[in-house]
Amino acid sequence: MPVVLHDVTHDPKPEIRAELEVFKAAGAEAMVLAASTGSEGYDNRPVLSDAQWQTLFTNLTELEALAAEYGILAVVHPHMGTIIESADDVARVLAGTSIGFCLDTGHMLIGGADPVTFARDHGDRVKHVHAKDVNLALANKVKSGEWTYYEGVAAGMYVPLGQGDVDVAAIVRSLEAAGFAGWYVLEQDYVVTAEPAEGEGPIIDARASVTYLRSLLGE
């Protein structure tokens, strides 16, 4: 759920409450919140004042409580091109809130935080996982501004688990040791430009990722 959290003139609760009604009806267990910039795309971010950060913290705390009223866990998702992207952003949210995190292993690495260190040091805050692997050489073209985020995805920036530069095995070991009991959500970001033949396209990478993740959990 992308939602504007830093604007003191914007109350995010009505829109999130409407979505929570749908989530509850669907039997959902978790709502993943991304701190939207309020603009289209993922390539431009505003710099927040201390007051705006405090507004974001307050909104996260209130939305976490609102979701709990519906029996749903709300977690915050550091994500490229959102307000919470860099290592400094993540540190601010860790210090300023008690909300659980959606650890996106790809977005955290691309944004500049180390997902391995985060899983090791803050495993108790991880309540939901988006499992991704990244070709860091391609990701660096996005980080430098040479490519847009879309261009990076289209070029194959995200790869099957175990085939990129994210130490997925170390992350899983740390989370399991910390007693992680949430979902490992397989996300295979992919740009599809034509209808793939049956058995081809993103399903190939998805199957490879599932096989790899199951092998880690089996250990």
PEMOPE-V693055 format. One record per residue. N is the residue number from 0. SS is DSSP state (~ for helix, > for strand, _ for the rest). PSI is psi in degrees with one decimal (NA if undefined). NEAR is the number of other ideal C-beta (glycine too) atoms within 8 Angstrom. Layout:
BEGIN
n = (N & N)
ss = (SS & SS)
psi = (PSI & PSI)
near = (NEAR & NEAR)
END
This chain:
BEGIN
n = (0 & 1 & 2 & 3 & 4 & 5 & 6 & 7 & 8 & 9 & 10 & 11 & 12 & 13 & 14 & 15 & 16 & 17 & 18 & 19 & 20 & 21 & 22 & 23 & 24 & 25 & 26 & 27 & 28 & 29 & 30 & 31 & 32 & 33 & 34 & 35 & 36 & 37 & 38 & 39 & 40 & 41 & 42 & 43 & 44 & 45 & 46 & 47 & 48 & 49 & 50 & 51 & 52 & 53 & 54 & 55 & 56 & 57 & 58 & 59 & 60 & 61 & 62 & 63 & 64 & 65 & 66 & 67 & 68 & 69 & 70 & 71 & 72 & 73 & 74 & 75 & 76 & 77 & 78 & 79 & 80 & 81 & 82 & 83 & 84 & 85 & 86 & 87 & 88 & 89 & 90 & 91 & 92 & 93 & 94 & 95 & 96 & 97 & 98 & 99 & 100 & 101 & 102 & 103 & 104 & 105 & 106 & 107 & 108 & 109 & 110 & 111 & 112 & 113 & 114 & 115 & 116 & 117 & 118 & 119 & 120 & 121 & 122 & 123 & 124 & 125 & 126 & 127 & 128 & 129 & 130 & 131 & 132 & 133 & 134 & 135 & 136 & 137 & 138 & 139 & 140 & 141 & 142 & 143 & 144 & 145 & 146 & 147 & 148 & 149 & 150 & 151 & 152 & 153 & 154 & 155 & 156 & 157 & 158 & 159 & 160 & 161 & 162 & 163 & 164 & 165 & 166 & 167 & 168 & 169 & 170 & 171 & 172 & 173 & 174 & 175 & 176 & 177 & 178 & 179 & 180 & 181 & 182 & 183 & 184 & 185 & 186 & 187 & 188 & 189 & 190 & 191 & 192 & 193 & 194 & 195 & 196 & 197 & 198 & 199 & 200 & 201 & 202 & 203 & 204 & 205 & 206 & 207 & 208 & 209 & 210 & 211 & 212 & 213 & 214 & 215 & 216 & 217 & 218)
ss = (_ & > & > & > & _ & _ & _ & _ & _ & _ & _ & _ & ~ & ~ & ~ & ~ & ~ & ~ & ~ & ~ & ~ & ~ & ~ & ~ & ~ & ~ & _ & _ & _ & > & > & > & > & > & > & > & _ & _ & _ & _ & _ & _ & _ & _ & _ & _ & _ & _ & _ & ~ & ~ & ~ & ~ & ~ & ~ & ~ & ~ & ~ & ~ & ~ & ~ & ~ & ~ & ~ & ~ & ~ & ~ & ~ & ~ & _ & _ & _ & > & > & > & > & > & _ & _ & _ & _ & _ & _ & _ & _ & _ & ~ & ~ & ~ & ~ & ~ & ~ & ~ & ~ & ~ & ~ & _ & _ & _ & > & > & > & > & > & ~ & ~ & ~ & ~ & ~ & ~ & ~ & _ & _ & _ & ~ & ~ & ~ & ~ & ~ & ~ & ~ & _ & ~ & ~ & ~ & > & > & > & > & > & > & _ & > & > & _ & ~ & ~ & ~ & ~ & ~ & ~ & ~ & ~ & _ & _ & _ & _ & _ & ~ & ~ & ~ & ~ & ~ & ~ & _ & _ & _ & > & > & _ & _ & _ & _ & _ & _ & _ & _ & ~ & ~ & ~ & ~ & ~ & ~ & ~ & ~ & ~ & ~ & _ & _ & _ & _ & _ & _ & > & > & > & _ & _ & _ & _ & _ & _ & _ & _ & _ & _ & _ & _ & _ & _ & _ & ~ & ~ & ~ & ~ & ~ & ~ & ~ & ~ & ~ & ~ & ~ & ~ & ~ & ~ & ~ & ~ & ~ & _)
psi = (103.0 & 131.8 & 139.7 & 121.7 & -14.2 & -5.2 & 113.6 & -20.4 & -4.0 & 121.4 & 111.3 & -8.2 & -43.0 & -43.0 & -36.3 & -37.2 & -41.6 & -40.8 & -36.3 & -33.9 & -42.8 & -44.2 & -44.3 & -42.9 & -30.0 & -5.5 & 24.0 & 151.5 & -24.5 & 146.3 & 123.9 & 120.4 & 128.7 & 134.4 & 89.7 & 146.1 & -19.5 & -3.1 & 162.6 & 149.0 & -179.7 & 19.3 & -3.7 & 131.8 & 138.4 & 159.4 & 123.1 & 147.3 & 167.7 & -37.4 & -39.8 & -38.1 & -40.7 & -37.7 & -42.2 & -44.9 & -45.8 & -44.1 & -40.5 & -43.8 & -41.7 & -37.6 & -33.4 & -44.0 & -39.0 & -45.0 & -38.9 & -30.9 & -26.2 & 4.5 & 25.0 & 137.3 & 123.3 & 132.5 & 156.1 & 140.9 & 100.1 & 131.7 & 137.9 & 135.2 & 8.7 & 179.5 & -36.0 & 97.8 & -51.8 & 173.1 & -38.9 & -40.1 & -46.5 & -42.3 & -39.0 & -44.5 & -37.4 & -44.4 & -31.9 & -8.2 & 172.6 & 7.9 & 147.4 & 160.8 & 146.4 & 110.5 & 103.8 & 107.6 & -26.5 & -51.8 & -36.0 & -42.2 & -46.2 & -35.5 & -16.3 & -3.4 & 154.6 & 110.5 & -27.8 & -46.9 & -40.1 & -45.7 & -37.0 & -43.5 & -22.6 & 34.4 & -29.3 & -19.4 & -10.2 & 117.4 & -7.5 & 144.9 & 132.5 & 110.2 & 115.3 & 156.5 & 155.7 & 138.0 & 103.6 & -31.0 & -39.9 & -39.2 & -34.2 & -27.2 & -32.0 & -44.9 & -34.0 & -11.3 & -0.3 & -38.1 & 152.8 & 166.6 & -44.1 & -43.5 & -36.4 & -44.4 & -43.8 & -31.6 & -6.9 & 30.7 & -36.2 & 131.8 & 166.3 & 149.8 & 136.0 & -3.5 & 6.4 & -152.5 & 4.2 & 129.7 & 76.8 & -37.9 & -43.9 & -38.1 & -47.4 & -42.0 & -44.3 & -43.5 & -42.5 & -38.3 & -29.9 & -0.8 & 24.4 & 129.5 & 15.8 & -161.8 & 138.2 & 106.2 & 121.6 & 115.4 & 118.6 & 87.5 & 130.9 & 140.7 & 116.9 & 118.2 & -12.3 & 156.9 & 117.7 & 154.7 & 156.3 & 130.8 & 0.6 & 179.2 & -150.1 & -25.4 & -30.1 & -48.3 & -38.3 & -42.7 & -41.4 & -39.6 & -42.4 & -44.9 & -44.1 & -46.2 & -41.5 & -35.0 & -38.1 & -45.5 & -30.5 & -26.4 & NA)
near = (8 & 5 & 12 & 10 & 14 & 12 & 9 & 6 & 3 & 6 & 4 & 11 & 9 & 7 & 8 & 15 & 9 & 8 & 10 & 13 & 9 & 8 & 11 & 11 & 6 & 6 & 5 & 8 & 6 & 12 & 14 & 11 & 14 & 12 & 14 & 10 & 11 & 5 & 5 & 2 & 9 & 9 & 6 & 7 & 8 & 7 & 3 & 9 & 5 & 6 & 7 & 11 & 12 & 9 & 12 & 15 & 11 & 8 & 11 & 14 & 11 & 9 & 15 & 11 & 8 & 13 & 13 & 10 & 6 & 10 & 5 & 13 & 12 & 14 & 14 & 16 & 14 & 16 & 13 & 10 & 11 & 15 & 13 & 12 & 13 & 8 & 9 & 6 & 12 & 14 & 8 & 9 & 16 & 9 & 5 & 9 & 10 & 3 & 11 & 11 & 15 & 13 & 14 & 14 & 16 & 14 & 14 & 14 & 14 & 12 & 14 & 7 & 12 & 8 & 13 & 11 & 8 & 14 & 15 & 9 & 6 & 10 & 13 & 5 & 8 & 16 & 10 & 15 & 14 & 14 & 13 & 14 & 16 & 16 & 11 & 9 & 6 & 13 & 13 & 8 & 12 & 16 & 8 & 6 & 5 & 5 & 10 & 9 & 12 & 9 & 10 & 13 & 11 & 7 & 9 & 7 & 13 & 13 & 10 & 12 & 14 & 10 & 7 & 12 & 7 & 14 & 6 & 14 & 8 & 10 & 14 & 12 & 9 & 12 & 13 & 9 & 7 & 10 & 6 & 9 & 3 & 10 & 7 & 9 & 8 & 10 & 9 & 11 & 8 & 9 & 6 & 8 & 3 & 4 & 3 & 9 & 5 & 4 & 5 & 7 & 8 & 9 & 9 & 9 & 11 & 11 & 8 & 12 & 15 & 9 & 8 & 12 & 14 & 8 & 8 & 11 & 9 & 5 & 4)
END
